[in-house]
Amino acid sequence: MGPADREGALEEASCLAQQPQHKQKAVSPAWVGATSDVPIMGKQPSPSPESAASSQRGLLRHVWPMPPAVLVVLFPLMHRCLLVNAGYTKWFHAISFCYLLTQNVWLSKFLAVMGTTVTFGWWASMSYDLYTHGRFAHILFWNMPEIMTQHMLNDENQVVYDTPQSVSMIALSHLLDTLGHPVLALYYWSLHRFQLSKVLSWSVLIGTYALSRYWSCFHQYYNDGVVHPFYIGRDVYQIHDDNDDHLFGLWAPAYLAEGTCYVLFTLFKVFLDFPAALDEKTVASKDQQHQGTRILLERASTSISTSSLLDDSSDEMDYTDKPILSSDDMDESDNVSVLHCISGLAFLDVKSTS
């Protein structure tokens, strides 16, 4: 590089150094870096799955569980097949549906007791039929829906065992019977950890027994025009037996088993409440005794503090005029405490006089 080139390069460098340097700050558009909460170009933000699920749960809380008063309004709208000439087991399932809608705790206890009586009553009738007539669960098969009985029964209402359809329907009948009676009853007991003390109450026992008697009176009057607390007939349950003695024999074991359940429940409730009442009475008596003892100790401490401040002139005072302890405050259980208080006061009186 020659001298001329070197001088030109120096001049160009000096010119660049003299020019002011302006710092330019790049400004990004307003829509760059915007969050998803801000609408972009007229586009609405999409809700998150968590917010959608919480909104659905909030809507469900307003609808379910339903207040029990709503069921009272909807009860007359129930189909007559669930109420009229419907077995007591159907009433049990209808009330179970009411519990599903309300989730009422008292109703679950009601259904636990009701389901127990229904289960044992139903088993008692089937056991009697098996023992007397050698028919195993025929009354169960007779009362299945028509879509099932057409495969299980022949024209003479006898159970058929020699076809695959009948065998499958028989197995399905036993499965539905197990799920609809003992399993459902055990579910209601499980809600209260199978504890009789939590389920049994006088309102539950009286309510379930009153409902059973109302069911009998209603159907006996509806079908025969008479009121009887124990329904016996063929209009509610399908019983394909023309012998009236057999008819009575199928109903009697059910009522006997139901009555046995209520007797046991009542006895347990009585023996459950009796010790509790005794415990409450004992606790109240002990509290009263402790309160009396505390009063005596307070009076004794007050007397002790007063006697310690007496001077020599207190010798002339007569303590018999105003007894410290009143006979009304004394109790036989407080003899030891009272004796301690009296001995302490006597010792202080003797010491003060000496």
C-alpha positions in Angstrom: 0.0 0.0 0.0 1.4 3.4 -1.0 1.5 6.7 0.9 -1.5 8.0 -1.0 -3.6 4.9 -0.2 -2.6 5.1 3.4 -3.7 8.7 3.7 -7.1 8.0 2.1 -7.8 5.2 4.5 -7.0 7.4 7.5 -9.3 10.2 6.3 -12.1 7.8 5.8 -11.7 6.4 9.3 -11.6 9.9 10.8 -14.9 10.8 9.0 -16.6 7.7 10.3 -15.5 8.5 13.9 -16.9 12.0 13.7 -20.4 10.8 12.6 -22.9 10.6 15.6 -24.0 7.1 16.5 -27.8 6.7 17.0 -29.1 3.7 18.9 -32.3 2.5 17.4 -34.6 0.4 19.5 -36.6 -2.1 17.7 -40.3 -1.9 18.5 -42.2 -5.0 18.1 -45.8 -4.9 17.0 -48.5 -5.0 19.6 -49.7 -8.5 18.6 -46.3 -10.0 19.1 -45.9 -11.8 22.4 -49.5 -11.4 23.3 -50.9 -14.0 25.7 -53.7 -16.4 25.0 -56.0 -14.5 27.3 -56.0 -11.5 25.0 -58.0 -11.8 21.7 -55.7 -11.8 18.7 -57.1 -10.6 15.4 -60.7 -11.2 16.6 -60.0 -14.8 17.7 -61.6 -15.8 21.0 -59.5 -17.8 23.6 -60.3 -21.5 23.9 -61.3 -22.6 27.5 -59.0 -25.0 29.3 -60.2 -28.6 30.1 -60.0 -27.8 33.9 -62.3 -24.8 33.6 -64.8 -26.7 31.5 -64.9 -29.6 34.0 -65.3 -27.2 37.0 -68.2 -25.5 35.2 -69.9 -28.8 34.6 -69.4 -29.8 38.2 -70.9 -26.5 39.3 -73.9 -27.1 37.1 -74.3 -30.6 38.5 -74.3 -29.3 42.1 -77.4 -27.2 41.2 -79.2 -30.2 39.9 -78.0 -33.1 42.0 -78.6 -34.1 44.7 -82.2 -33.0 44.6 -84.1 -31.7 47.6 -86.5 -34.2 49.1 -89.3 -31.8 48.7 -89.0 -32.1 44.9 -89.7 -35.8 45.2 -92.9 -35.1 47.1 -94.1 -33.0 44.1 -92.9 -35.6 41.6 -94.3 -38.7 43.4 -97.8 -38.4 42.0 -96.3 -38.4 38.5 -94.7 -41.8 38.9 -96.2 -44.5 36.7 -98.9 -46.6 38.3 -96.9 -49.8 37.5 -94.5 -48.8 40.3 -97.2 -48.2 42.9 -100.4 -50.2 42.1 -100.2 -54.0 42.2 -96.5 -53.7 42.5 -94.6 -56.0 44.8 -93.0 -54.7 48.0 -89.6 -55.3 46.3 -90.6 -52.8 43.5 -91.4 -50.3 46.2 -87.9 -51.0 47.6 -86.4 -50.3 44.2 -88.5 -47.2 43.7 -87.3 -45.7 47.0 -83.8 -46.7 46.1 -84.2 -44.5 43.0 -85.3 -41.7 45.2 -82.2 -42.1 47.3 -80.1 -41.9 44.1 -81.6 -38.5 43.4 -81.5 -37.1 46.9 -78.5 -38.8 48.6 -80.4 -38.4 51.8 -78.7 -40.0 54.8 -81.8 -40.9 56.7 -83.3 -42.5 53.5 -80.2 -44.7 53.2 -80.8 -46.0 56.8 -84.5 -46.6 55.9 -83.5 -48.6 52.9 -81.0 -50.7 54.8 -83.7 -51.9 57.2 -86.3 -52.2 54.4 -83.9 -54.2 52.2 -83.0 -56.5 55.1 -86.7 -57.4 55.7 -87.4 -57.8 52.0 -84.4 -60.1 51.5 -85.2 -62.4 54.4 -88.9 -62.4 53.6 -88.3 -63.3 50.0 -85.8 -66.1 51.0 -88.3 -67.5 53.6 -91.0 -67.8 50.9 -88.7 -69.6 48.5 -87.4 -71.9 51.2 -90.9 -72.8 52.2 -91.8 -73.5 48.6 -88.8 -75.7 48.2 -89.4 -77.6 51.4 -93.1 -78.1 50.9 -93.5 -78.6 47.2 -90.0 -79.3 46.0 -90.0 -76.2 43.7 -86.7 -74.3 43.8 -87.2 -70.5 43.1 -90.4 -71.0 41.0 -92.0 -68.0 42.5 -88.9 -66.1 41.4 -89.2 -67.3 37.8 -93.0 -66.6 37.7 -92.4 -63.0 38.6 -89.7 -62.2 36.0 -90.5 -59.9 33.0 -92.4 -61.5 30.2 -89.4 -61.3 27.9 -87.7 -63.8 30.2 -90.7 -66.0 31.2 -91.5 -66.8 27.6 -88.2 -68.7 27.5 -88.4 -70.2 31.0 -92.0 -71.3 31.3 -94.2 -73.6 29.1 -97.9 -73.3 28.4 -98.7 -74.8 31.8 -96.4 -72.4 33.7 -93.9 -75.1 34.4 -90.2 -74.2 34.4 -88.3 -75.5 31.4 -84.7 -76.7 32.0 -83.8 -78.4 28.7 -83.1 -75.4 26.4 -80.1 -73.1 26.3 -82.5 -70.1 26.4 -84.3 -71.2 29.5 -81.0 -72.0 31.3 -79.6 -68.6 30.5 -82.8 -66.9 31.6 -82.8 -68.9 34.9 -79.2 -67.8 35.5 -80.0 -64.2 34.8 -83.0 -64.4 37.1 -80.8 -65.5 40.0 -78.3 -62.8 39.2 -80.9 -60.0 39.2 -82.4 -61.4 42.4 -79.1 -61.4 44.1 -78.1 -57.9 42.9 -81.6 -56.4 43.5 -82.1 -57.7 47.1 -79.2 -58.8 49.3 -76.4 -56.9 47.5 -78.4 -53.7 47.4 -79.3 -54.0 51.0 -75.6 -54.7 51.9 -74.7 -51.5 50.0 -76.9 -49.4 52.2 -75.5 -51.0 55.3 -71.9 -50.4 54.0 -72.7 -46.7 53.9 -72.8 -46.9 57.7 -70.0 -49.4 58.1 -72.4 -52.2 59.0 -73.0 -50.7 62.4 -76.5 -51.2 63.9 -76.0 -48.3 66.2 -75.7 -45.9 63.3 -78.6 -47.4 61.2 -81.2 -48.2 63.8 -83.4 -45.4 65.1 -87.0 -45.3 66.2 -88.0 -43.2 63.3 -86.4 -45.7 60.8 -87.9 -48.8 62.5 -91.4 -47.2 62.8 -91.2 -45.8 59.3 -90.3 -49.0 57.6 -92.8 -51.1 59.5 -95.6 -48.5 58.8 -94.7 -48.6 55.1 -95.0 -52.4 55.0 -98.4 -52.3 56.7 -99.5 -49.5 54.4 -98.5 -51.6 51.4 -100.6 -54.5 52.6 -103.6 -52.5 53.5 -103.5 -50.6 50.2 -103.3 -53.6 48.0 -105.8 -55.7 50.0 -108.3 -52.9 49.7 -107.5 -52.2 46.1 -108.1 -55.8 45.0 -110.6 -57.2 47.5 -112.2 -54.1 49.0 -111.1 -54.9 52.6 -108.4 -53.5 54.8 -106.0 -56.0 56.2 -102.5 -55.3 57.6 -101.1 -58.5 55.9 -101.9 -58.9 52.3 -102.6 -62.4 50.9 -103.5 -62.8 47.2 -102.5 -63.4 43.7 -102.9 -59.9 42.2 -99.5 -58.5 43.2 -97.2 -61.5 42.7 -97.8 -64.1 40.1 -98.4 -67.3 42.0 -99.6 -70.2 39.7 -101.0 -72.3 42.4 -104.8 -72.8 42.8 -104.6 -74.2 46.3 -105.4 -71.5 48.8 -103.6 -73.3 51.5 -100.4 -73.2 49.4 -101.1 -69.5 48.8 -101.2 -68.8 52.5 -98.1 -70.9 53.0 -96.2 -68.7 50.6 -97.1 -65.5 52.3 -96.9 -66.6 55.9 -93.2 -67.3 56.0 -92.4 -63.9 54.5 -94.4 -62.1 57.2 -92.9 -64.3 59.9 -89.4 -63.5 58.7 -90.2 -59.8 58.5 -91.6 -59.8 62.0 -88.6 -61.7 63.3 -86.3 -59.0 61.8 -88.3 -56.2 63.5 -88.3 -58.0 66.8 -84.5 -58.4 66.7 -84.0 -54.8 65.6 -86.3 -53.5 68.3 -84.6 -55.6 71.1 -81.2 -54.4 69.9 -82.4 -50.8 69.9 -83.8 -51.1 73.4 -80.7 -52.7 74.8 -78.6 -50.2 72.9 -80.5 -47.2 74.4 -80.8 -48.6 77.9 -77.0 -48.6 78.7 -76.6 -45.2 77.0 -79.4 -43.8 79.2 -77.7 -45.3 82.2 -74.3 -43.8 81.2 -75.9 -40.4 80.7 -77.6 -40.6 84.1 -74.3 -41.7 85.7 -72.4 -38.9 84.1 -74.9 -36.4 85.2 -74.8 -37.8 88.7 -71.0 -37.6 88.8 -71.1 -34.1 87.5 -73.5 -33.1 90.2 -71.4 -34.8 92.8 -68.2 -33.1 91.5 -70.0 -29.8 91.5 -71.1 -30.3 95.2 -67.5 -31.3 96.2 -66.1 -28.2 94.4 -68.6 -26.0 96.3 -67.5 -27.5 99.6 -63.8 -27.1 98.8 -64.4 -23.5 97.8 -66.2 -22.8 101.1 -63.4 -24.6 103.0 -60.7 -22.6 101.3 -62.5 -19.4 102.0 -62.9 -20.3 105.6 -59.3 -21.3 105.9 -58.1 -18.0 104.5 -60.5 -16.1 106.8 -59.5 -18.0 110.0 -55.8 -17.3 109.3 -56.5 -13.6 109.6 -58.3 -13.8 112.9 -56.8 -12.0 115.9 -56.8 -12.9 119.6 -60.3 -11.4 120.0 -61.8 -14.2 117.8 -61.7 -16.5 120.8 -65.0 -15.0 121.9 -66.7 -15.8 118.6 -69.2 -18.8 118.5 -68.8 -20.8 115.4 -71.8 -23.0 116.2 -74.2 -20.2 115.3 -73.2 -20.2 111.6 -72.1 -23.6 110.5 -69.7 -23.7 107.7 -71.1 -26.8 106.1 -74.8 -27.2 105.4 -76.5 -30.5 105.5 -78.2 -29.7 102.2 -74.8 -29.6 100.4 -73.7 -33.0 101.8 -74.0 -36.1 99.9 -73.1 -39.7 100.8 -70.5 -39.9 98.1 -68.8 -36.8 99.5 -68.2 -38.1 103.0 -64.4 -38.4 102.5 -64.0 -34.9 101.1 -66.2 -33.4 103.8 -64.3 -35.2 106.6 -61.0 -33.8 105.2 -62.5 -30.3 105.1 -63.8 -30.6 108.7 -60.6 -32.0 110.1 -58.6 -29.2 108.4 -60.9 -26.5 109.7 -60.8 -28.0 113.2 -57.0 -28.1 113.2 -56.8 -24.4 112.1 -59.4 -23.4 114.8 -57.4 -25.1 117.5 -54.2 -23.6 116.2 -55.7 -20.1 116.0 -57.1 -20.3 119.6 -53.7 -21.6 120.9 
